[in-house]
């Protein structure tokens, strides 16, 4: 018995020590602040006003919002059910596509050979024959998947049956600033000209307080909407305090079109719109290509914003917007892809690179549109253009957790000496590793978590057959 006693004492002390260690560990864990997601060891580009960067940084998410951003020590202050080791990859705000017509993805790549005016010879006829609620919903699912997996967490849209676009956008889990289109001829969801105005009001009422969807009003263009209905569309947006947008100064002869159709004679379409009183800080102009210094001064004075779509504009041979002058005037501006029938893409990475290159070329100055500027336009610039910069567009405490992680360890992104240059010139949608929107994982390790891609392909395959059959009957085939 004497021999066993010291052994028993040793075991007791060992157990007490173990319990003490466990208790101490629990106290340390309890001392940590609770969070939902912690992203650590990332190259953090905050895109805040100071452009703060944390090479081995941390972002902390709780209750859908960012609650802390900082260096590597910050990760030790929080415990979370999900900890993401970014492993040196770029952690940045989700990108914002400020101008799109997402259901057009159903018609992507049609009529690219020798067609003088694809809008009137191809697109409008296809819309007239094929558009339906079902096609718009399924095409919007497909487009939202493309954007989500490409790092776009918010986009602005103009189309018809925008409630179907909204359902699809919510399903995938990204944000949408979605505008029901008002136009002066019958369309799929409005058998009477300008029926979109009533549809827009109903849509606003349905989605006014939605977490992900911001309803808006869109007047198609100055040459397709009468002056009275332009003012009515703007009045509706003002009534419900929602965004207002329209295509403007996209074509060189736009002022002449307005004069011919509505008898309104002005030197420029911007002066015309200003005469109607619809330019203000809640108006976004898509394109704004054919504008001069006087037009820029008017836009600046009224506080209107611009969606710059360089790929679609050059592909459509409509021109290159004076983005350098617009930026120097401190007009709020974001990047857009335009519809996937205009640019064939919803890739904001490619749009960044194209914007950087085209403005260097046309201005013959390599120093213009540096990488940091186009990354800014793709994030906080887009948020400002949409009037959402208090909520999204940068990694700052209090903003919604809309965050992407971009892999810099792949052949096209390694080595990375300047993360801004990598994003602007090297990276693409295939490098997006993780996507968080509203604090929720949408894409994880390059896998979409919110929808079956197999189902999407099946649905789009059925749409493809419908479109292919109708497209073959269009008159432009006979002209080729």
C-alpha positions as CSV (number, residue, x, y, z in Angstrom):
1,X,0.0,0.0,0.0
2,X,2.9,2.4,0.8
3,X,4.1,1.9,-2.8
4,X,0.8,2.7,-4.4
5,X,0.1,5.9,-2.4
6,X,2.6,8.2,-4.2
7,X,1.2,7.0,-7.5
8,X,-2.3,7.9,-6.5
9,X,-1.2,11.3,-5.4
10,X,0.6,11.8,-8.7
11,X,-2.5,10.9,-10.6
12,X,-4.7,13.3,-8.6
13,X,-2.2,16.2,-9.2
14,X,-2.1,15.3,-12.9
15,X,-5.9,15.5,-13.1
16,X,-6.1,18.7,-11.2
17,X,-3.4,20.2,-13.5
18,X,-5.3,19.1,-16.6
19,X,-8.6,20.5,-15.3
20,X,-6.8,23.8,-14.5
21,X,-5.4,24.0,-18.0
22,X,-8.8,23.3,-19.6
23,X,-10.4,25.9,-17.3
24,X,-7.7,28.5,-18.3
25,X,-8.3,27.7,-22.0
26,X,-12.0,28.2,-21.5
27,X,-11.3,31.6,-19.8
28,X,-9.1,32.7,-22.7
29,X,-11.8,31.6,-25.2
30,X,-14.5,33.4,-23.2
31,X,-12.4,36.5,-23.1
32,X,-12.4,36.7,-26.9
33,X,-15.2,38.7,-28.6
34,X,-17.6,36.6,-30.6
35,X,-17.9,37.0,-34.3
36,X,-19.5,35.1,-37.2
37,X,-16.6,35.0,-39.6
38,X,-12.9,36.0,-39.2
39,X,-10.8,36.4,-42.3
40,X,-7.1,36.3,-41.3
41,X,-3.7,36.4,-43.0
42,X,-5.0,38.2,-46.1
43,X,-3.6,41.1,-48.1
44,X,-6.3,43.5,-47.2
45,X,-7.2,46.3,-49.6
46,X,-9.7,48.4,-47.7
47,X,-10.4,50.9,-50.5
48,X,-11.3,53.4,-47.8
49,X,-10.6,57.1,-48.1
50,X,-7.0,56.7,-46.9
51,X,-6.5,53.5,-49.1
52,X,-5.3,51.6,-46.0
53,X,-3.6,48.3,-46.7
54,X,-2.8,45.5,-44.3
55,X,-0.4,43.0,-45.9
56,X,-1.2,40.3,-43.2
57,X,-4.5,41.6,-42.2
58,X,-7.8,40.6,-40.6
59,X,-11.4,41.3,-41.3
60,X,-14.1,40.5,-38.7
61,X,-17.8,39.9,-39.6
62,X,-20.8,39.8,-37.3
63,X,-24.5,40.2,-37.9
64,X,-23.9,40.8,-41.7
65,X,-21.6,43.7,-41.1
66,X,-17.8,44.4,-40.8
67,X,-17.0,45.0,-37.1
68,X,-13.2,45.2,-37.3
69,X,-10.5,45.6,-39.9
70,X,-6.8,45.6,-39.0
71,X,-3.5,43.8,-38.8
72,X,-2.7,40.2,-37.9
73,X,-3.0,40.8,-34.1
74,X,-6.7,41.6,-34.6
75,X,-7.5,37.9,-35.3
76,X,-6.4,37.0,-31.8
77,X,-9.2,39.2,-30.3
78,X,-12.1,37.3,-31.8
79,X,-13.5,33.8,-31.9
80,X,-15.8,32.7,-34.7
81,X,-17.6,29.6,-35.9
82,X,-15.9,30.2,-39.3
83,X,-12.3,31.3,-39.7
84,X,-10.9,31.8,-43.2
85,X,-7.2,31.7,-43.7
86,X,-6.7,33.9,-46.7
87,X,-3.1,32.6,-47.0
88,X,-1.8,35.9,-48.4
89,X,-4.5,36.2,-51.1
90,X,-6.1,39.6,-51.8
91,X,-9.1,40.4,-49.6
92,X,-11.1,43.3,-51.0
93,X,-14.6,44.8,-51.3
94,X,-16.9,43.0,-53.7
95,X,-17.0,44.6,-57.1
96,X,-19.9,46.6,-58.3
97,X,-21.2,46.5,-61.9
98,X,-23.1,49.8,-62.3
99,X,-24.9,49.0,-65.6
100,X,-26.3,45.8,-66.9
101,X,-29.3,44.2,-68.6
102,X,-28.7,40.7,-67.1
103,X,-31.4,38.7,-69.0
104,X,-29.8,39.6,-72.3
105,X,-27.4,36.8,-71.5
106,X,-29.9,34.5,-73.2
107,X,-29.0,36.2,-76.5
108,X,-25.2,36.5,-76.0
109,X,-23.0,36.2,-79.2
110,X,-25.9,36.4,-81.7
111,X,-25.6,38.7,-84.8
112,X,-21.9,39.4,-84.4
113,X,-21.0,39.0,-88.1
114,X,-21.6,42.0,-90.4
115,X,-24.7,43.4,-88.8
116,X,-25.0,47.2,-89.0
117,X,-27.3,47.8,-86.0
118,X,-27.6,44.8,-83.7
119,X,-30.0,46.7,-81.4
120,X,-32.7,47.1,-84.0
121,X,-31.9,44.2,-86.4
122,X,-31.3,41.5,-83.8
123,X,-32.0,42.4,-80.3
124,X,-35.4,44.1,-80.4
125,X,-36.8,41.3,-82.8
126,X,-35.6,38.6,-80.4
127,X,-37.1,40.4,-77.4
128,X,-40.5,40.8,-79.2
129,X,-40.7,37.1,-80.1
130,X,-39.1,35.4,-77.1
131,X,-39.3,37.3,-73.9
132,X,-41.3,35.8,-71.1
133,X,-41.3,35.7,-67.3
134,X,-39.7,32.3,-67.4
135,X,-36.9,33.2,-69.8
136,X,-36.1,36.4,-67.8
137,X,-36.0,34.5,-64.5
138,X,-33.8,31.7,-65.8
139,X,-31.5,34.0,-67.7
140,X,-31.2,36.2,-64.6
141,X,-30.2,33.1,-62.5
142,X,-27.5,32.4,-65.1
143,X,-26.2,36.0,-65.2
144,X,-26.3,36.3,-61.4
145,X,-24.2,33.1,-61.1
146,X,-21.7,34.5,-63.6
147,X,-21.4,37.7,-61.6
148,X,-21.2,36.0,-58.2
149,X,-18.5,33.6,-59.2
150,X,-16.6,36.6,-60.9
151,X,-16.5,38.6,-57.7
152,X,-19.4,41.0,-58.4
153,X,-21.5,41.4,-55.2
154,X,-23.7,44.3,-56.4
155,X,-25.0,45.2,-59.8
156,X,-27.4,47.7,-61.3
157,X,-29.9,46.4,-63.9
158,X,-32.5,47.8,-66.4
159,X,-35.0,45.5,-67.9
160,X,-38.5,44.1,-68.0
161,X,-40.3,41.9,-65.5
162,X,-37.8,43.2,-63.0
163,X,-39.5,41.3,-60.2
164,X,-38.3,38.1,-61.9
165,X,-34.8,39.5,-62.0
166,X,-35.1,40.3,-58.3
167,X,-36.2,36.8,-57.4
168,X,-33.2,35.4,-59.3
169,X,-30.8,37.8,-57.7
170,X,-32.0,37.0,-54.2
171,X,-31.8,33.3,-55.0
172,X,-28.1,33.5,-55.9
173,X,-27.6,35.9,-52.9
174,X,-26.0,39.0,-54.4
175,X,-27.3,42.6,-54.3
176,X,-29.2,44.3,-57.1
177,X,-30.2,47.9,-57.8
178,X,-32.9,46.8,-60.2
179,X,-34.9,49.2,-62.4
180,X,-38.1,48.5,-64.2
181,X,-37.8,50.1,-67.7
182,X,-40.2,52.8,-68.9
183,X,-40.2,53.0,-72.7
184,X,-42.5,54.5,-75.3
185,X,-43.6,51.3,-77.1
186,X,-45.3,48.0,-76.1
187,X,-43.0,45.5,-74.4
188,X,-43.3,42.1,-72.8
189,X,-44.6,43.3,-69.4
190,X,-46.4,46.4,-70.6
191,X,-48.8,46.1,-73.6
192,X,-49.3,49.9,-73.7
193,X,-46.5,52.4,-74.3
194,X,-45.1,53.6,-70.9
195,X,-46.9,50.8,-69.1
196,X,-43.6,50.3,-67.3
197,X,-44.4,53.3,-65.1
198,X,-47.2,51.5,-63.3
199,X,-45.2,48.2,-63.2
200,X,-42.3,50.2,-61.7
201,X,-44.4,51.5,-58.9
202,X,-45.8,48.1,-58.1
203,X,-42.2,46.7,-58.1
204,X,-41.0,49.4,-55.8
205,X,-43.8,48.7,-53.3
206,X,-42.9,45.0,-53.4
207,X,-39.2,45.4,-52.8
208,X,-38.8,48.7,-51.0
209,X,-37.5,47.3,-47.8
210,X,-35.7,44.2,-49.1
211,X,-32.2,43.4,-47.7
212,X,-30.6,42.6,-51.1
213,X,-32.8,44.4,-53.6
214,X,-33.0,48.1,-54.1
215,X,-35.8,48.9,-56.6
216,X,-35.3,51.8,-59.0
217,X,-36.9,53.6,-61.9
218,X,-35.4,53.5,-65.3
219,X,-36.4,55.7,-68.3
220,X,-34.9,53.9,-71.3
221,X,-33.4,56.8,-73.2
222,X,-34.2,60.4,-74.2
223,X,-35.0,59.3,-77.8
224,X,-37.4,56.5,-76.6
225,X,-39.2,58.3,-73.8
226,X,-41.1,61.6,-74.3
227,X,-40.2,64.7,-72.2
228,X,-43.5,64.3,-70.2
229,X,-42.8,60.7,-69.4
230,X,-39.1,61.4,-68.5
231,X,-40.4,63.8,-65.9
232,X,-43.1,61.4,-64.8
233,X,-40.5,58.6,-64.3
234,X,-38.2,60.9,-62.3
235,X,-41.2,62.0,-60.2
236,X,-42.0,58.4,-59.4
237,X,-38.4,57.8,-58.2
238,X,-38.6,60.9,-56.1
239,X,-41.9,59.9,-54.6
240,X,-40.5,56.7,-53.2
241,X,-36.9,57.9,-52.7
242,X,-35.4,55.3,-55.0
243,X,-32.6,55.6,-57.6
244,X,-33.4,56.9,-61.1
245,X,-31.3,56.0,-64.2
246,X,-31.4,56.3,-68.0
247,X,-29.2,55.8,-71.0
248,X,-27.8,59.2,-72.0
249,X,-25.4,60.5,-74.6
250,X,-24.7,57.0,-75.9
251,X,-25.0,58.0,-79.5
252,X,-23.5,60.9,-81.4
253,X,-26.8,61.9,-83.0
254,X,-28.9,61.6,-79.8
255,X,-29.8,65.3,-79.7
256,X,-31.0,65.1,-83.3
257,X,-33.1,62.1,-82.5
258,X,-34.8,64.0,-79.7
259,X,-35.4,67.0,-81.9
260,X,-36.8,64.8,-84.7
261,X,-39.1,62.8,-82.5
262,X,-40.2,65.2,-79.8
263,X,-39.5,68.6,-81.3
264,X,-37.1,69.5,-78.5
265,X,-34.0,71.3,-80.0
266,X,-30.9,71.5,-77.8
267,X,-27.2,71.5,-78.5
268,X,-26.7,68.4,-76.5
269,X,-28.9,65.7,-74.9
270,X,-27.4,66.7,-71.4
271,X,-28.7,70.2,-71.9
272,X,-32.1,68.8,-72.9
273,X,-32.3,66.5,-69.8
274,X,-31.2,69.5,-67.6
275,X,-34.1,71.6,-69.0
276,X,-36.5,68.9,-67.8
277,X,-35.2,69.1,-64.3
278,X,-34.3,65.5,-64.0
279,X,-30.6,65.7,-63.3
280,X,-29.7,65.6,-59.7
281,X,-27.6,63.5,-57.2
282,X,-30.1,60.6,-57.5
283,X,-29.8,60.3,-61.3
284,X,-27.3,58.0,-62.9
285,X,-26.4,58.4,-66.6
286,X,-25.4,55.2,-68.4
287,X,-22.6,55.8,-70.9
288,X,-22.3,59.6,-71.2
289,X,-20.0,59.2,-74.2
290,X,-20.8,62.2,-76.3
291,X,-20.5,65.0,-73.8
292,X,-18.4,68.2,-73.9
293,X,-16.9,70.4,-71.2
294,X,-20.2,72.3,-70.8
295,X,-22.1,69.0,-70.4
296,X,-19.6,67.9,-67.8
297,X,-20.0,71.1,-65.9
298,X,-23.8,70.6,-65.9
299,X,-23.5,67.0,-64.7
300,X,-21.1,68.2,-61.9
301,X,-23.4,71.1,-60.9
302,X,-26.5,68.8,-60.6
303,X,-24.6,66.0,-58.8
304,X,-25.7,63.3,-61.3
305,X,-23.5,60.2,-61.6
306,X,-22.2,58.1,-64.4
307,X,-21.9,54.4,-65.3
308,X,-18.9,54.0,-67.6
309,X,-19.0,51.0,-69.9
310,X,-15.8,51.1,-72.0
311,X,-16.0,47.5,-73.5
312,X,-19.6,47.8,-74.7
313,X,-19.0,51.3,-76.0
314,X,-16.0,50.3,-78.2
315,X,-17.5,47.0,-79.3
316,X,-20.6,48.8,-80.4
317,X,-18.5,51.5,-82.1
318,X,-20.4,54.2,-80.2
319,X,-17.3,56.0,-78.9
320,X,-15.1,56.4,-75.8
321,X,-16.4,58.4,-72.9
322,X,-14.2,61.3,-71.6
323,X,-13.7,59.4,-68.4
324,X,-10.5,61.3,-67.5
325,X,-12.3,64.6,-67.6
326,X,-15.2,63.2,-65.8
327,X,-12.9,61.9,-63.0
328,X,-11.0,65.2,-62.8
329,X,-14.3,67.0,-62.4
330,X,-14.9,64.7,-59.3
331,X,-18.2,63.4,-60.8
332,X,-19.1,60.1,-59.1
333,X,-18.5,57.3,-61.6
334,X,-18.4,53.5,-61.6
335,X,-17.7,50.8,-64.1
336,X,-20.3,48.8,-65.9
337,X,-20.3,46.0,-68.4
338,X,-23.6,46.9,-70.1
339,X,-25.8,44.0,-71.1
340,X,-24.1,40.7,-72.1
341,X,-25.4,41.2,-75.7
342,X,-23.5,44.5,-75.9
343,X,-20.2,43.5,-74.3
344,X,-20.7,39.7,-74.2
345,X,-19.4,39.7,-70.7
346,X,-20.3,40.6,-67.1
347,X,-16.6,40.5,-66.1
348,X,-15.6,43.5,-64.1
349,X,-11.9,42.4,-64.0
350,X,-11.8,42.7,-67.8
351,X,-13.6,46.0,-67.6
352,X,-11.0,47.4,-65.2
353,X,-8.2,46.4,-67.5
354,X,-9.9,47.7,-70.6
355,X,-10.7,51.0,-68.9
356,X,-7.1,51.4,-67.9
357,X,-5.8,50.6,-71.4
358,X,-8.3,52.5,-73.6
359,X,-7.9,55.8,-71.8
360,X,-4.1,55.6,-71.9
361,X,-4.4,55.0,-75.6
362,X,-6.9,57.7,-76.6
363,X,-5.2,60.3,-74.4
364,X,-1.7,59.1,-75.4
365,X,-0.6,59.2,-71.8
366,X,0.5,56.0,-70.0
367,X,0.2,57.6,-66.6
368,X,-3.6,57.9,-66.8
369,X,-6.0,55.5,-65.2
370,X,-3.5,53.7,-63.0
371,X,-4.4,50.3,-61.5
372,X,-5.4,51.8,-58.1
373,X,-7.9,54.2,-59.9
374,X,-9.7,51.4,-61.9
375,X,-9.9,49.2,-58.8
376,X,-11.5,52.2,-57.0
377,X,-14.0,52.7,-59.8
378,X,-14.9,49.0,-59.6
379,X,-15.6,49.2,-55.9
380,X,-16.2,52.4,-54.0
381,X,-16.7,54.3,-57.2
382,X,-19.6,52.1,-58.2
383,X,-21.0,52.4,-54.7
384,X,-20.9,56.2,-54.9
385,X,-22.5,56.2,-58.4
386,X,-25.4,54.2,-57.0
387,X,-25.7,56.2,-53.8
388,X,-24.7,53.3,-51.7
389,X,-21.2,54.2,-50.5
390,X,-22.4,54.5,-46.9
391,X,-23.3,50.8,-47.0
392,X,-20.9,49.1,-49.4
393,X,-17.8,49.6,-51.6
394,X,-15.0,49.5,-49.0
395,X,-13.9,47.4,-46.1
396,X,-14.8,49.6,-43.2
397,X,-16.4,49.1,-39.8
398,X,-20.2,49.4,-40.0
399,X,-20.5,48.6,-43.7
400,X,-22.2,45.4,-45.0
401,X,-19.8,42.4,-45.3
402,X,-19.6,42.2,-49.1
403,X,-16.1,40.8,-49.5
404,X,-14.2,38.8,-52.0
405,X,-10.9,36.9,-51.8
406,X,-8.8,36.8,-55.0
407,X,-6.2,34.0,-55.4
408,X,-2.8,35.3,-56.2
409,X,-1.1,31.9,-56.3
410,X,-2.2,30.8,-59.7
411,X,-0.2,31.0,-63.0
412,X,-1.8,34.2,-64.1
413,X,-1.6,36.0,-60.8
414,X,1.8,34.9,-59.4
415,X,4.0,36.6,-58.6
416,X,2.1,39.6,-57.3
417,X,4.3,42.6,-56.4
418,X,1.5,45.2,-56.7
419,X,-2.0,43.8,-55.9
420,X,-3.7,46.7,-57.7
421,X,-1.8,45.9,-60.9
422,X,-2.7,42.2,-60.5
423,X,-6.4,43.0,-60.2
424,X,-6.4,45.5,-63.1
425,X,-4.2,43.6,-65.6
426,X,-3.8,40.0,-64.7
427,X,-6.6,38.6,-62.6
428,X,-10.0,37.3,-63.9
429,X,-13.2,35.8,-62.6
430,X,-11.4,32.4,-62.4
431,X,-9.2,33.8,-59.6
432,X,-12.1,34.6,-57.3
433,X,-11.8,32.1,-54.5
434,X,-14.4,33.2,-52.0
435,X,-17.4,35.6,-52.1
436,X,-19.3,36.9,-49.1
437,X,-22.4,39.0,-49.4
438,X,-24.3,40.5,-46.5
439,X,-22.2,38.3,-44.2
440,X,-23.1,35.1,-46.0
441,X,-20.8,32.8,-47.9
442,X,-22.0,32.7,-51.5
443,X,-18.9,31.2,-53.1
444,X,-16.5,29.1,-51.2
445,X,-13.3,27.6,-52.6
446,X,-14.6,28.6,-56.1
447,X,-17.8,26.6,-55.6
448,X,-21.2,28.3,-55.7
449,X,-23.1,27.5,-52.5
450,X,-26.6,28.9,-53.3
451,X,-27.7,27.2,-56.5
452,X,-27.2,24.1,-58.5
453,X,-25.1,24.9,-61.6
454,X,-26.3,21.7,-63.2
455,X,-29.8,22.9,-63.0
456,X,-28.8,26.3,-64.4
457,X,-27.1,24.6,-67.4
458,X,-30.2,22.5,-68.0
459,X,-32.5,25.5,-68.0
460,X,-30.2,27.6,-70.2
461,X,-29.9,24.7,-72.6
462,X,-33.7,24.7,-73.1
463,X,-33.6,28.5,-73.6
464,X,-30.7,28.1,-76.1
465,X,-32.9,25.8,-78.3
466,X,-35.8,28.3,-78.3
467,X,-33.5,31.2,-79.2
468,X,-31.6,29.3,-81.9
469,X,-34.9,28.4,-83.6
470,X,-36.2,32.0,-83.7
471,X,-32.8,33.6,-84.5
472,X,-32.6,31.7,-87.7
473,X,-35.8,33.4,-89.0
474,X,-34.5,37.0,-88.5
475,X,-34.3,39.2,-91.6
476,X,-30.6,40.0,-91.1
477,X,-29.7,36.5,-92.2
478,X,-30.9,37.3,-95.7
479,X,-28.8,40.4,-95.9
480,X,-25.5,38.6,-95.3
